[in-house]
Amino acid sequence: MDHSENQAHHAPPLKMFIATFSFLLVMLWLTVAVSYVNLGPLNNVVAMTIAVAKMMAVILYFMGVKAGSKLVWFWAAAGFIWFLLMFFTLGDYMFRPNVVGW
């Protein structure tokens, strides 16, 4: 079964990978730099914002979701929703009151 006639499958340009890698290195440097600054309660907010930016770069460019079909976008979104469900389930478990005898 030859898929070459149905789908044009091309490799992303090397420049895109270099730009994404450079972005991730800059964000790594920014993460380390911000860790030395006391922002009070905003430390976690800034750290999570940087982490989300790095996550989106990896998902969209390194994993190829940006150039993918709608089915790829669907499964990427489904994986993210599954992660959120696991996160909120753990949050519910972590904040339940301790019951003596269990």
Backbone bond lengths (Angstrom), bond angles and torsions (degrees), N, CA, C in turn:
res aa  C-N    CA-C-N  psi(-1)  N-CA   C-N-CA  omega(-1)  CA-C   N-CA-C  phi
1 M - - - 1.445 - - 1.528 108.12 -
2 D 1.284 116.20 118.44 1.458 121.87 -175.71 1.524 109.27 -103.35
3 H 1.324 115.54 117.99 1.460 120.67 -178.69 1.524 112.58 -92.21
4 S 1.303 117.74 -3.84 1.460 119.84 -174.90 1.519 112.29 -66.88
5 E 1.309 117.86 -27.31 1.459 119.04 -179.70 1.529 112.64 -80.47
6 N 1.335 117.47 -22.17 1.459 120.80 -178.51 1.523 113.01 -91.66
7 Q 1.303 117.06 -34.97 1.455 120.44 -174.04 1.517 110.15 -131.55
8 A 1.315 114.95 133.04 1.460 119.74 173.19 1.522 107.18 -88.35
9 H 1.304 116.29 111.97 1.458 121.17 -177.22 1.516 108.08 -112.08
10 H 1.312 115.83 107.78 1.454 119.31 -178.60 1.522 110.18 -119.73
11 A 1.299 115.17 153.10 1.464 120.73 179.12 1.526 109.67 -80.64
12 P 1.311 117.27 141.74 1.466 120.11 176.97 1.536 110.27 -65.20
13 P 1.311 116.71 153.52 1.466 118.56 -179.57 1.528 111.87 -68.16
14 L 1.302 115.57 149.57 1.455 121.87 -179.78 1.527 111.04 -62.61
15 K 1.319 116.90 -31.91 1.466 121.67 179.76 1.529 111.11 -59.69
16 M 1.325 117.03 -35.75 1.461 121.27 178.93 1.532 110.79 -65.86
17 F 1.328 117.19 -42.13 1.460 120.77 178.72 1.527 111.23 -66.66
18 I 1.316 117.01 -40.04 1.460 120.70 179.01 1.529 110.29 -65.92
19 A 1.337 116.98 -41.63 1.468 120.48 178.36 1.526 110.85 -64.47
20 T 1.322 117.51 -41.80 1.460 120.66 179.43 1.530 110.81 -66.43
21 F 1.314 116.98 -42.63 1.454 120.92 177.93 1.527 110.72 -62.62
22 S 1.327 116.70 -41.15 1.469 120.56 177.70 1.525 110.88 -63.56
23 F 1.327 116.16 -41.92 1.466 120.79 177.10 1.529 110.26 -59.66
24 L 1.333 117.09 -43.71 1.463 120.45 -179.81 1.528 111.34 -65.63
25 L 1.320 117.88 -36.76 1.463 120.12 177.11 1.525 111.40 -67.09
26 V 1.323 117.14 -40.83 1.467 120.61 177.00 1.522 110.38 -63.41
27 M 1.326 116.83 -41.59 1.462 120.25 179.15 1.528 110.91 -67.47
28 L 1.323 117.97 -33.93 1.460 121.15 174.89 1.518 110.08 -63.71
29 W 1.323 116.53 -46.17 1.461 120.59 177.75 1.528 110.25 -60.35
30 L 1.336 116.92 -42.57 1.466 121.45 179.15 1.530 111.07 -63.66
31 T 1.320 117.32 -38.97 1.461 121.02 177.87 1.524 111.16 -61.75
32 V 1.323 115.93 -45.36 1.465 119.82 179.27 1.523 110.30 -65.94
33 A 1.331 117.57 -42.66 1.471 121.37 -179.47 1.523 111.34 -62.70
34 V 1.321 117.30 -42.71 1.466 121.11 -178.69 1.527 110.99 -69.40
35 S 1.328 117.01 -28.05 1.468 119.03 -179.55 1.524 112.15 -66.11
36 Y 1.320 117.44 -21.99 1.461 121.06 178.56 1.530 112.96 -88.22
37 V 1.334 117.25 -6.81 1.463 121.43 -178.98 1.523 108.14 -102.23
38 N 1.319 117.05 131.66 1.457 120.95 178.77 1.528 108.64 -88.52
39 L 1.317 115.23 105.50 1.462 120.80 178.98 1.519 112.27 -102.23
40 G 1.298 116.61 7.80 1.459 120.37 -178.76 1.518 110.61 69.85
41 P 1.333 115.76 -131.78 1.465 118.56 -178.47 1.536 113.40 -70.93
42 L 1.319 117.97 -10.14 1.464 120.04 -179.76 1.530 112.87 -84.07
43 N 1.326 118.22 -5.91 1.467 120.20 179.19 1.525 111.40 -56.42
44 N 1.311 116.99 -48.39 1.466 120.28 -179.43 1.518 111.67 -66.90
45 V 1.308 117.55 -37.44 1.463 120.95 -179.68 1.528 110.03 -64.06
46 V 1.315 116.96 -46.30 1.459 120.82 -179.97 1.525 110.60 -65.91
47 A 1.323 117.59 -43.03 1.464 121.02 179.70 1.529 111.13 -62.80
48 M 1.314 117.73 -42.28 1.463 120.55 179.20 1.526 111.92 -69.61
49 T 1.324 117.48 -34.48 1.467 120.37 177.09 1.526 110.30 -64.14
50 I 1.313 116.88 -43.71 1.462 120.65 177.52 1.529 110.00 -64.74
51 A 1.319 117.28 -41.51 1.464 121.15 -179.83 1.529 111.28 -63.87
52 V 1.314 117.52 -39.74 1.469 120.85 178.84 1.529 110.11 -66.86
53 A 1.328 117.62 -39.42 1.465 120.63 177.63 1.528 110.63 -62.45
54 K 1.330 117.22 -42.40 1.464 120.65 178.04 1.527 110.81 -66.64
55 M 1.328 116.77 -40.37 1.455 120.82 178.92 1.529 111.19 -61.67
56 M 1.319 116.25 -43.36 1.467 119.98 -179.29 1.530 110.96 -65.87
57 A 1.324 117.67 -37.55 1.465 120.48 178.12 1.526 110.68 -63.66
58 V 1.324 116.48 -42.97 1.465 120.21 -179.83 1.522 110.62 -66.29
59 I 1.319 117.25 -45.95 1.467 120.43 -177.97 1.524 111.15 -65.97
60 L 1.324 117.12 -48.06 1.461 119.93 -174.33 1.519 113.10 -71.58
61 Y 1.319 117.93 -41.39 1.461 119.71 -172.14 1.526 113.64 -102.58
62 F 1.324 118.19 -52.80 1.463 119.12 -178.03 1.527 111.79 -68.38
63 M 1.323 117.18 -38.20 1.458 120.06 -179.74 1.518 112.23 -86.30
64 G 1.323 117.89 -7.75 1.457 121.62 174.18 1.506 115.67 77.20
65 V 1.310 118.37 19.38 1.462 120.21 -178.55 1.529 111.04 -70.22
66 K 1.315 117.25 -32.96 1.469 119.82 -177.61 1.525 111.35 -61.04
67 A 1.314 118.01 -39.24 1.458 121.51 -179.01 1.527 111.96 -93.47
68 G 1.323 117.14 5.36 1.453 121.05 -176.00 1.523 112.99 -82.30
69 S 1.307 114.31 171.81 1.462 121.02 178.98 1.528 109.92 -77.71
70 K 1.310 115.10 177.60 1.464 119.78 178.57 1.529 111.18 -64.83
71 L 1.317 116.18 -29.04 1.464 119.62 177.23 1.527 110.79 -67.08
72 V 1.323 117.65 -38.63 1.466 121.26 176.70 1.521 109.67 -64.43
73 W 1.329 116.71 -43.52 1.472 120.50 177.53 1.527 110.74 -61.74
74 F 1.322 116.30 -40.24 1.467 120.54 179.45 1.529 110.35 -60.08
75 W 1.341 117.65 -48.40 1.461 120.47 -177.40 1.518 111.77 -70.23
76 A 1.314 117.40 -32.37 1.465 119.46 175.10 1.529 109.84 -65.71
77 A 1.319 117.22 -42.69 1.467 121.03 177.93 1.532 110.26 -66.19
78 A 1.324 117.28 -39.83 1.465 120.24 178.99 1.530 110.58 -63.10
79 G 1.318 117.24 -40.45 1.465 120.37 177.03 1.516 111.92 -64.05
80 F 1.335 116.83 -39.41 1.453 120.56 178.50 1.530 110.93 -67.22
81 I 1.327 117.21 -40.97 1.468 120.91 177.60 1.530 110.18 -64.42
82 W 1.329 116.79 -40.04 1.459 120.55 177.06 1.525 110.47 -61.57
83 F 1.336 116.93 -42.13 1.464 120.89 176.66 1.526 110.51 -59.63
84 L 1.338 117.67 -43.92 1.463 120.59 179.25 1.525 111.37 -62.98
85 L 1.323 117.01 -40.11 1.465 119.88 177.66 1.534 110.92 -61.99
86 M 1.324 116.37 -42.98 1.464 119.65 178.21 1.530 110.94 -65.24
87 F 1.312 117.30 -39.90 1.455 122.06 -179.97 1.523 110.76 -63.28
88 F 1.345 117.11 -46.39 1.464 119.65 -178.76 1.525 111.65 -72.20
89 T 1.325 117.69 -29.80 1.465 119.89 175.15 1.522 110.17 -66.06
90 L 1.328 116.77 -43.86 1.454 120.14 177.18 1.526 110.65 -63.93
91 G 1.342 116.50 -39.09 1.464 120.05 177.85 1.514 112.00 -61.85
92 D 1.322 116.57 -40.47 1.459 120.54 177.51 1.528 110.03 -64.07
93 Y 1.300 116.93 -42.38 1.460 121.29 -179.81 1.529 110.90 -66.33
94 M 1.316 117.50 -40.21 1.460 121.20 -175.61 1.543 112.36 -70.47
95 F 1.313 118.05 -29.10 1.452 120.29 -174.56 1.524 114.32 -103.77
96 R 1.313 116.69 11.90 1.466 119.13 173.90 1.520 109.31 -74.99
97 P 1.324 116.24 147.75 1.485 118.33 179.19 1.535 109.89 -70.28
98 N 1.318 115.17 148.37 1.465 120.05 176.18 1.510 109.58 -72.92
99 V 1.311 116.73 132.27 1.457 122.06 178.15 1.519 107.38 -109.70
100 V 1.319 115.80 123.64 1.457 120.72 -178.44 1.526 108.28 -70.76
101 G 1.327 115.06 133.96 1.465 119.73 178.11 1.505 113.54 100.67
102 W 1.290 119.32 -4.78 1.461 120.75 179.22 1.480 109.69 -96.04
